[in-house]
Amino acid sequence: MQRALISVSDKTGVLELAQFLHKMDVEIISTGGTAKLLTDNDIPVIGISDITGFPECLGGRVKTLQPKIHGGILANRKIKDHLDEAVELGIPMIDLVVVNLYPFKATILKPGVTMAQAIENIDIGGVTLIRAAGKNSDSVTLLTDPSDYAGFMAASEAGSLDDAFNKMMALKGFRHTAQYDTLISQYLAKELGDKALPEQMSVSFEKQQSLRYGENPHQSAAFYREISVLDGRLSGAVQLHGKELSYNNIGDASAAIEMIREFTDPTVVALKHANPCGVGTGATIFEAYDRAYKADPVSIFGGIVVVNAKVDAETATEMKKIFLEIIIAPSFSEEALTILKKKKNLRLLELPEIMNPAASEPYFYKKVDGGLLIQEADLHKMDEESYSVVTEKQPTEQEWADLKLAWKVVKHAKSNAIVVVKNGATQGVGAGQTSRIWAVENALDRSTTPTQGSALASDAFFPFSDSVEKAHEAGVTTVIQPGGSVRDEDSIAACNKFGMSMVFTGMRHFKH
């Protein structure tokens, strides 16, 4: 190795690397702030202009975009014609490229940043240097991550710097530029209000943590976070206590957080295997938790609980009585933390902005065989003005309250889904059934309290009147469903026959 080009925005470790290269008699070409840092520390540097014979210009926008630089990087050392031409043109070979890019990510994450400021931090020359070195990794070593400097120096000293190392560094470089370009396109789409599903889709995430395993012990897994995370999203939660989160924990926690945002009154959602198993509302979080627990004291065991207000000592005392995997809350009182931390493995997640409506994911992504399904997230909130009572009987005030709760919950249960509610708490949830009548039977049969006077919600229309008949047999007095079946009149007639009320919402909430 005879010559290196160093031009970095993140100067972590670069001084130590340059000192090592100088000690190894490697010539260093550098630019701008990097060159100043090195010369200030008595490391000889060759300026870019000394190589190109052309000054940096346009306020530093153009520095390295020049044939004498890129020719020295791209020349294939195995092709004699390349080497002969380089000599003829006076192009010096560059064997090591150390580059990282303008801080576009850090810039767009700053409060109040303007588009002009963001655009000024779009790197051009650095990206080109990385791509050139990555393309010619047979001849050139590329370093884009300061964490790789130590490995490079160790391999160089040991004489073990090889093609495998170079190829891996090239891969990291291309990942670096791919993420960079994706961030730019995502930022511009957001700033320009582009809500269309584009012809090409790229997304970018950063690894937050490795996981012990996936859904099952034989599957490897990791958790990745979005680059720009709004307050209130799961990836920004602070874990206050408990063992490491698992793959299933994270998936269920996300589902629970999505659901709690439906509510404004004090509410507790208990969730198990991505489905709600108990939801309660009340005047206080304690009352809401008591109702959620009693809704299904069996399924809540080993489940996840999410609340939309501070967990106090009284509520924590009740929560401590059973085995829970996770409790998620905007905050915990000091007394509540003292109580709950006595359970060594209980994960406590604090998410202060959990109810931030802007934190809800705007799009839903689902990987399928050979492709990716993308859809707008189902963020529709209740719109009572568009609902219609289609029966002779009108719901009572209490029935309306229970219908609203049931409708909010059924939206988050896996389809086919039925939810039964009474007095501010779920009684039974029938989720993930292949037949709607089975979902009805499941919800009613699993109800933990008598269903006389209960409200029932269905995520999609009733194809036949048998669901109404089954609900009536169990004492259900009011139903909410989208409507839209060719046999709607049969269900309406059955409700009128049994003295039940039924509300059509006009909107389906399948969740697969």
C-alpha positions as CSV (number, residue, x, y, z in Angstrom):
1,M,0.0,0.0,0.0
2,Q,1.5,3.3,-1.2
3,R,-1.2,5.9,-1.1
4,A,-4.4,6.6,0.8
5,L,-7.2,9.2,0.3
6,I,-8.9,10.3,3.5
7,S,-11.9,12.6,3.5
8,V,-14.4,12.1,6.4
9,S,-17.2,14.0,8.0
10,D,-17.2,11.7,11.1
11,K,-13.6,12.1,12.3
12,T,-13.9,9.4,15.0
13,G,-10.6,7.5,15.0
14,V,-9.3,9.1,11.9
15,L,-6.3,10.7,13.6
16,E,-5.1,7.3,14.9
17,L,-5.6,5.7,11.5
18,A,-3.6,8.5,9.8
19,Q,-0.8,8.2,12.3
20,F,-0.6,4.5,11.6
21,L,-0.5,5.0,7.8
22,H,2.2,7.7,8.2
23,K,4.2,5.2,10.3
24,M,3.8,2.7,7.5
25,D,5.1,5.2,5.0
26,V,1.8,5.6,3.2
27,E,1.2,8.9,1.4
28,I,-2.0,10.6,2.5
29,I,-4.2,12.7,0.2
30,S,-6.8,14.7,2.0
31,T,-9.3,17.5,1.8
32,G,-10.8,20.3,3.8
33,G,-11.4,19.8,7.5
34,T,-9.8,16.3,7.4
35,A,-6.6,17.7,5.9
36,K,-6.5,20.5,8.6
37,L,-6.9,18.0,11.4
38,L,-4.1,15.9,10.1
39,T,-1.6,18.7,9.5
40,D,-2.4,20.2,12.8
41,N,-1.2,16.9,14.3
42,D,2.0,16.9,12.3
43,I,0.9,14.3,9.8
44,P,2.1,15.1,6.2
45,V,-0.8,15.5,3.8
46,I,-1.0,16.0,0.0
47,G,-3.8,18.3,-0.9
48,I,-6.3,17.3,-3.5
49,S,-5.4,20.3,-5.6
50,D,-1.8,19.1,-5.7
51,I,-2.9,16.0,-7.4
52,T,-5.6,17.4,-9.7
53,G,-4.0,20.7,-10.5
54,F,-7.4,22.3,-10.0
55,P,-8.6,24.1,-6.9
56,E,-11.5,23.0,-4.8
57,C,-14.4,25.2,-5.9
58,L,-18.1,26.2,-5.5
59,G,-17.7,26.5,-1.7
60,G,-16.3,23.0,-1.5
61,R,-19.0,21.4,-3.5
62,V,-16.5,20.1,-6.0
63,K,-13.3,18.6,-4.6
64,T,-12.6,15.0,-5.6
65,L,-14.7,14.8,-8.8
66,Q,-11.7,14.6,-11.1
67,P,-10.1,12.0,-13.4
68,K,-6.8,12.0,-11.6
69,I,-8.6,11.0,-8.4
70,H,-11.0,8.5,-9.8
71,G,-8.6,7.1,-12.3
72,G,-6.2,6.3,-9.4
73,I,-9.1,4.5,-7.6
74,L,-10.6,2.7,-10.5
75,A,-7.5,1.5,-12.3
76,N,-7.5,-2.3,-12.3
77,R,-4.0,-3.3,-11.1
78,K,-4.4,-6.6,-13.0
79,I,-4.9,-4.9,-16.4
80,K,-1.6,-3.7,-17.9
81,D,-3.3,-1.2,-20.2
82,H,-4.9,0.5,-17.2
83,L,-1.5,0.9,-15.5
84,D,0.2,2.1,-18.7
85,E,-2.5,4.6,-19.4
86,A,-2.3,5.9,-15.8
87,V,1.4,6.4,-16.1
88,E,0.9,8.2,-19.4
89,L,-1.7,10.5,-17.9
90,G,0.2,11.1,-14.7
91,I,-2.5,9.4,-12.5
92,P,-1.2,8.2,-9.1
93,M,-2.6,5.0,-7.8
94,I,-4.8,5.2,-4.7
95,D,-4.8,2.0,-2.7
96,L,-6.9,3.0,0.3
97,V,-10.1,5.2,0.4
98,V,-11.3,6.3,3.8
99,V,-14.6,8.1,3.4
100,N,-17.8,8.8,5.2
101,L,-20.5,11.1,4.1
102,Y,-21.9,14.5,4.9
103,P,-24.2,14.1,7.9
104,F,-27.5,14.1,6.1
105,K,-29.2,12.0,8.7
106,A,-28.1,14.2,11.6
107,T,-29.2,17.3,9.7
108,I,-32.7,16.2,9.0
109,L,-33.2,15.0,12.6
110,K,-32.5,18.6,13.9
111,P,-35.6,20.5,15.0
112,G,-36.6,23.2,12.5
113,V,-34.2,22.1,9.7
114,T,-35.1,23.7,6.4
115,M,-35.1,21.8,3.1
116,A,-32.3,24.1,1.8
117,Q,-30.1,23.0,4.8
118,A,-30.9,19.4,4.2
119,I,-30.1,19.6,0.5
120,E,-26.8,21.3,1.2
121,N,-25.9,18.2,3.2
122,I,-26.4,15.8,0.3
123,D,-22.9,14.4,-0.4
124,I,-21.9,14.0,-4.0
125,G,-18.2,13.4,-4.2
126,G,-18.0,11.1,-1.2
127,V,-20.7,8.8,-2.6
128,T,-18.7,8.6,-5.9
129,L,-15.5,7.8,-4.1
130,I,-17.2,5.0,-2.2
131,R,-18.7,3.5,-5.3
132,A,-15.4,3.7,-7.2
133,A,-13.5,2.0,-4.4
134,G,-16.2,-0.6,-3.9
135,K,-16.3,-1.4,-7.6
136,N,-12.5,-1.9,-7.6
137,S,-12.2,-3.8,-4.4
138,D,-9.8,-6.3,-6.2
139,S,-7.3,-3.5,-6.0
140,V,-8.5,-0.9,-3.5
141,T,-9.4,-1.1,0.2
142,L,-12.4,0.9,1.3
143,L,-13.2,2.1,4.8
144,T,-16.5,3.8,5.5
145,D,-17.0,2.8,9.2
146,P,-14.7,4.0,11.9
147,S,-15.3,0.7,13.8
148,D,-13.4,-1.0,11.0
149,Y,-10.2,1.0,11.4
150,A,-8.8,-1.2,14.1
151,G,-9.4,-4.4,12.1
152,F,-7.7,-2.8,9.1
153,M,-4.7,-1.8,11.1
154,A,-4.3,-5.2,12.7
155,A,-4.6,-7.0,9.4
156,S,-2.1,-4.6,7.8
157,E,0.4,-5.2,10.5
158,A,0.0,-8.9,10.3
159,G,0.2,-8.9,6.5
160,S,-3.3,-10.6,6.3
161,L,-5.1,-7.8,4.5
162,D,-6.8,-9.9,1.8
163,D,-9.5,-10.0,-0.9
164,A,-12.1,-11.2,1.6
165,F,-11.6,-8.2,3.8
166,N,-11.8,-5.8,0.8
167,K,-15.0,-7.4,-0.4
168,M,-16.6,-7.1,2.9
169,M,-15.6,-3.5,3.2
170,A,-17.0,-2.9,-0.3
171,L,-20.3,-4.4,0.8
172,K,-20.5,-2.1,3.8
173,G,-19.7,0.8,1.5
174,F,-22.6,0.0,-0.9
175,R,-24.9,-0.5,2.1
176,H,-23.8,2.9,3.4
177,T,-24.6,4.7,0.1
178,A,-27.8,2.7,-0.4
179,Q,-29.1,3.9,3.0
180,Y,-27.9,7.4,2.3
181,D,-29.9,7.6,-1.0
182,T,-32.9,6.1,0.6
183,L,-32.9,8.6,3.4
184,I,-32.8,11.4,0.9
185,S,-35.7,10.0,-1.1
186,Q,-37.8,9.4,2.0
187,Y,-37.1,12.9,3.3
188,L,-38.0,14.6,0.0
189,A,-41.2,12.5,-0.3
190,K,-42.2,13.6,3.2
191,E,-41.3,17.3,2.6
192,L,-43.1,17.4,-0.7
193,G,-46.2,15.7,0.6
194,D,-45.9,12.7,-1.8
195,K,-48.3,10.2,-0.4
196,A,-48.5,8.0,-3.5
197,L,-47.2,4.5,-3.6
198,P,-44.2,5.1,-5.9
199,E,-43.1,2.9,-8.8
200,Q,-39.9,2.1,-6.9
201,M,-39.8,1.6,-3.2
202,S,-36.7,1.6,-0.9
203,V,-36.8,1.6,2.9
204,S,-34.0,2.1,5.3
205,F,-33.6,0.8,8.9
206,E,-30.8,0.6,11.4
207,K,-30.1,-2.4,13.6
208,Q,-31.3,-1.6,17.2
209,Q,-30.5,-5.0,18.7
210,S,-29.8,-8.6,18.0
211,L,-32.5,-10.9,19.5
212,R,-31.9,-14.3,21.1
213,Y,-34.1,-15.9,18.4
214,G,-37.2,-15.3,16.3
215,E,-40.6,-16.8,16.8
216,N,-39.0,-20.1,17.6
217,P,-35.5,-21.0,19.0
218,H,-34.3,-22.3,15.6
219,Q,-34.8,-18.9,13.9
220,S,-32.3,-16.1,14.1
221,A,-33.7,-12.5,14.4
222,A,-32.9,-8.9,15.0
223,F,-34.9,-5.6,15.6
224,Y,-34.3,-2.7,13.2
225,R,-35.5,0.8,13.8
226,E,-36.5,3.5,11.4
227,I,-33.9,6.3,11.0
228,S,-36.3,9.1,11.9
229,V,-38.4,7.9,14.8
230,L,-41.3,10.1,16.1
231,D,-41.8,10.3,19.8
232,G,-44.3,7.6,20.9
233,R,-43.1,4.7,18.7
234,L,-42.0,1.4,20.2
235,S,-38.4,1.7,19.0
236,G,-38.0,4.9,21.1
237,A,-39.3,3.3,24.3
238,V,-37.0,3.1,27.3
239,Q,-36.7,-0.2,29.1
240,L,-36.7,0.5,32.8
241,H,-36.5,-3.1,34.0
242,G,-36.6,-6.7,33.1
243,K,-34.8,-9.1,30.8
244,E,-34.2,-8.6,27.1
245,L,-37.1,-8.2,24.8
246,S,-37.8,-11.2,22.4
247,Y,-39.0,-11.2,18.8
248,N,-42.5,-12.1,19.9
249,N,-42.5,-9.5,22.7
250,I,-41.7,-6.7,20.2
251,G,-44.3,-7.8,17.7
252,D,-47.0,-8.0,20.4
253,A,-45.9,-4.8,22.0
254,S,-46.3,-3.0,18.7
255,A,-49.8,-4.4,18.2
256,A,-50.7,-3.3,21.8
257,I,-49.4,0.2,21.2
258,E,-51.4,0.6,18.0
259,M,-54.5,-0.4,19.8
260,I,-54.2,1.8,22.9
261,R,-54.1,4.9,20.6
262,E,-57.8,4.3,19.9
263,F,-58.7,5.4,23.4
264,T,-58.8,8.7,25.2
265,D,-60.4,7.6,28.5
266,P,-58.2,5.7,31.0
267,T,-57.8,2.4,29.3
268,V,-55.9,-0.9,29.7
269,V,-55.3,-3.3,26.9
270,A,-54.1,-6.8,27.6
271,L,-52.8,-8.6,24.6
272,K,-51.6,-12.2,23.8
273,H,-50.3,-13.6,20.6
274,A,-51.1,-10.3,18.7
275,N,-54.8,-10.4,19.7
276,P,-56.5,-8.5,22.5
277,C,-57.6,-10.7,25.3
278,G,-58.9,-8.1,27.7
279,V,-59.7,-4.4,27.3
280,G,-61.1,-2.2,30.0
281,T,-61.9,1.5,30.3
282,G,-62.8,3.4,33.5
283,A,-62.6,6.5,35.5
284,T,-59.0,5.5,36.6
285,I,-56.3,3.3,35.4
286,F,-56.9,1.0,38.3
287,E,-60.5,0.6,37.4
288,A,-59.6,0.0,33.7
289,Y,-57.0,-2.6,34.7
290,D,-59.5,-4.4,37.0
291,R,-61.9,-4.6,34.1
292,A,-59.3,-5.7,31.6
293,Y,-58.0,-8.4,33.9
294,K,-61.5,-9.8,34.8
295,A,-62.4,-9.8,31.0
296,D,-60.1,-12.9,30.7
297,P,-58.0,-13.7,33.7
298,V,-56.7,-16.9,32.0
299,S,-55.4,-15.5,28.7
300,I,-53.8,-12.4,30.3
301,F,-51.3,-14.7,32.1
302,G,-48.0,-14.3,30.3
303,G,-49.4,-11.5,28.2
304,I,-48.6,-7.8,27.5
305,V,-50.4,-5.0,29.2
306,V,-50.4,-1.4,27.8
307,V,-51.9,1.6,29.5
308,N,-52.5,5.2,28.4
309,A,-51.8,6.9,31.7
310,K,-49.3,6.7,34.6
311,V,-49.2,3.4,36.5
312,D,-49.7,4.1,40.2
313,A,-48.9,2.0,43.2
314,E,-52.5,0.7,43.6
315,T,-52.5,-0.6,40.0
316,A,-49.0,-1.9,40.2
317,T,-49.9,-3.9,43.3
318,E,-52.6,-5.7,41.3
319,M,-50.4,-6.2,38.2
320,K,-47.7,-7.8,40.4
321,K,-50.1,-10.6,41.4
322,I,-49.9,-12.3,38.1
323,F,-47.2,-13.2,35.5
324,L,-47.0,-10.6,32.8
325,E,-44.3,-10.4,30.1
326,I,-44.4,-6.6,29.6
327,I,-46.1,-3.5,31.0
328,I,-46.0,-0.4,28.7
329,A,-47.0,3.0,30.0
330,P,-46.3,6.6,29.4
331,S,-44.8,6.7,33.0
332,F,-44.7,4.9,36.3
333,S,-44.8,6.4,39.7
334,E,-41.7,5.8,41.9
335,E,-43.9,3.6,44.2
336,A,-45.1,1.6,41.2
337,L,-41.6,1.0,40.0
338,T,-40.5,-0.2,43.4
339,I,-43.4,-2.7,43.5
340,L,-43.0,-4.0,39.9
341,K,-39.2,-4.2,40.0
342,K,-39.5,-7.0,42.6
343,K,-40.4,-9.2,39.6
344,K,-37.0,-9.8,38.2
345,N,-38.0,-10.7,34.6
346,L,-40.9,-8.4,34.1
347,R,-40.1,-5.9,31.3
348,L,-41.2,-2.3,32.0
349,L,-41.2,0.0,29.0
350,E,-41.7,3.7,29.4
351,L,-43.1,5.5,26.3
352,P,-44.0,9.1,27.3
353,E,-45.6,10.0,24.0
354,I,-47.4,6.8,23.5
355,M,-50.7,8.6,22.7
356,N,-49.1,10.9,20.1
357,P,-51.4,10.5,17.1
358,A,-48.6,11.4,14.7
359,A,-46.6,8.4,15.9
360,S,-49.0,5.9,14.2
361,E,-47.3,4.2,11.3
362,P,-48.8,5.7,8.1
363,Y,-48.1,2.5,6.0
364,F,-48.1,-1.2,6.7
365,Y,-45.5,-3.5,5.2
366,K,-45.9,-7.2,4.8
367,K,-43.2,-9.4,3.3
368,V,-44.6,-12.1,1.0
369,D,-43.1,-14.7,-1.2
370,G,-41.1,-12.9,-3.8
371,G,-42.4,-9.4,-2.9
372,L,-43.7,-6.8,-0.5
373,L,-47.2,-5.8,0.2
374,I,-47.7,-2.1,1.2
375,Q,-50.9,-0.5,2.2
376,E,-52.0,2.6,4.1
377,A,-52.3,1.7,7.7
378,D,-55.9,1.4,9.1
379,L,-55.9,4.6,11.0
380,H,-59.6,5.4,10.6
381,K,-61.2,6.6,13.8
382,M,-64.8,6.3,14.7
383,D,-67.1,8.6,12.8
384,E,-70.5,8.3,14.4
385,E,-72.1,10.7,12.1
386,S,-71.7,8.3,9.2
387,Y,-73.1,5.4,11.2
388,S,-76.7,4.3,10.7
389,V,-79.1,2.5,13.0
390,V,-80.8,0.0,10.7
391,T,-83.2,-1.6,13.1
392,E,-86.5,-0.5,14.7
393,K,-84.9,-0.4,18.1
394,Q,-82.3,2.3,18.9
395,P,-79.3,1.5,21.1
396,T,-79.5,2.8,24.7
397,E,-76.9,5.2,26.0
398,Q,-75.0,2.3,27.7
399,E,-75.3,0.2,24.6
400,W,-73.8,3.0,22.5
401,A,-70.9,3.2,24.9
402,D,-70.3,-0.6,24.7
403,L,-70.7,-0.6,20.9
404,K,-68.0,2.0,20.6
405,L,-65.6,0.1,22.8
406,A,-66.4,-3.2,20.9
407,W,-65.8,-1.5,17.5
408,K,-62.4,-0.1,18.6
409,V,-61.3,-3.5,19.8
410,V,-62.5,-5.6,16.9
411,K,-60.5,-3.4,14.5
412,H,-57.3,-4.8,16.2
413,A,-58.3,-8.5,16.5
414,K,-57.2,-10.9,13.7
415,S,-60.0,-11.6,11.2
416,N,-62.5,-13.2,11.2
417,A,-63.1,-11.3,14.5
418,I,-65.9,-10.9,16.9
419,V,-65.8,-8.9,20.2
420,V,-68.4,-8.9,23.0
421,V,-68.4,-6.0,25.4
422,K,-70.4,-5.1,28.5
423,N,-70.1,-2.1,30.9
424,G,-66.8,-0.8,29.7
425,A,-64.9,-4.1,29.3
426,T,-64.5,-6.9,26.8
427,Q,-66.2,-10.2,27.7
428,G,-65.0,-12.4,24.9
429,V,-62.9,-12.1,21.8
430,G,-63.2,-14.5,18.9
431,A,-60.3,-13.9,16.6
432,G,-58.6,-15.6,13.6
433,Q,-61.5,-17.9,12.8
434,T,-62.0,-19.3,9.3
435,S,-65.8,-18.9,9.7
436,R,-67.6,-15.9,11.1
437,I,-70.2,-17.9,13.0
438,W,-67.3,-19.8,14.6
439,A,-65.9,-16.4,15.7
440,V,-69.2,-15.5,17.2
441,E,-69.4,-18.8,19.0
442,N,-65.9,-18.5,20.2
443,A,-66.4,-15.0,21.6
444,L,-69.6,-15.9,23.3
445,D,-68.4,-19.2,24.7
446,R,-65.3,-17.6,26.1
447,S,-67.1,-14.8,27.7
448,T,-66.1,-14.7,31.4
449,T,-69.3,-13.0,32.6
450,P,-73.0,-13.4,31.6
451,T,-73.6,-11.9,28.2
452,Q,-77.2,-10.8,28.9
453,G,-77.4,-7.2,27.7
454,S,-74.0,-7.2,25.9
455,A,-72.9,-5.5,22.7
456,L,-71.3,-7.4,19.9
457,A,-69.0,-6.1,17.1
458,S,-68.0,-7.8,13.9
459,D,-65.1,-6.7,11.8
460,A,-66.9,-7.5,8.6
461,F,-70.5,-8.1,7.5
462,F,-72.6,-11.0,8.5
463,P,-73.1,-13.3,5.5
464,F,-76.1,-14.9,7.1
465,S,-78.5,-14.2,9.9
466,D,-77.1,-17.1,11.9
467,S,-74.7,-14.8,13.7
468,V,-77.5,-12.6,14.9
469,E,-79.5,-15.7,16.0
470,K,-76.5,-17.0,18.0
471,A,-75.9,-13.6,19.6
472,H,-79.6,-13.4,20.7
473,E,-79.5,-16.9,22.2
474,A,-76.6,-15.6,24.4
475,G,-78.5,-12.5,25.5
476,V,-76.7,-9.9,23.3
477,T,-79.0,-6.9,22.8
478,T,-77.1,-4.7,20.3
479,V,-74.7,-5.3,17.4
480,I,-72.3,-3.2,15.3
481,Q,-71.0,-4.3,11.9
482,P,-70.0,-2.7,8.6
483,G,-73.0,-4.0,6.6
484,G,-72.7,-4.6,2.9
485,S,-73.9,-8.2,2.6
486,V,-76.4,-9.1,-0.1
487,R,-78.3,-10.7,2.9
488,D,-78.2,-7.6,5.2
489,E,-82.0,-7.6,5.2
490,D,-82.0,-11.1,6.8
491,S,-79.8,-9.9,9.6
492,I,-81.8,-6.7,10.1
493,A,-85.1,-8.8,10.1
494,A,-83.6,-11.1,12.7
495,C,-82.6,-8.2,15.0
496,N,-86.1,-6.7,14.7
497,K,-87.7,-10.1,15.5
498,F,-85.6,-10.4,18.6
499,G,-85.9,-6.8,19.7
500,M,-82.2,-6.1,19.2
501,S,-80.6,-2.9,17.8
502,M,-78.0,-3.0,15.0
503,V,-75.7,-0.3,13.7
504,F,-74.0,-0.2,10.3
505,T,-70.7,1.6,10.1
506,G,-70.1,1.3,6.4
507,M,-66.4,0.4,7.0
508,R,-64.8,-3.0,7.2
509,H,-61.7,-3.7,9.5
510,F,-60.1,-6.9,8.3
511,K,-56.7,-7.6,9.9
512,H,-54.8,-10.5,8.5
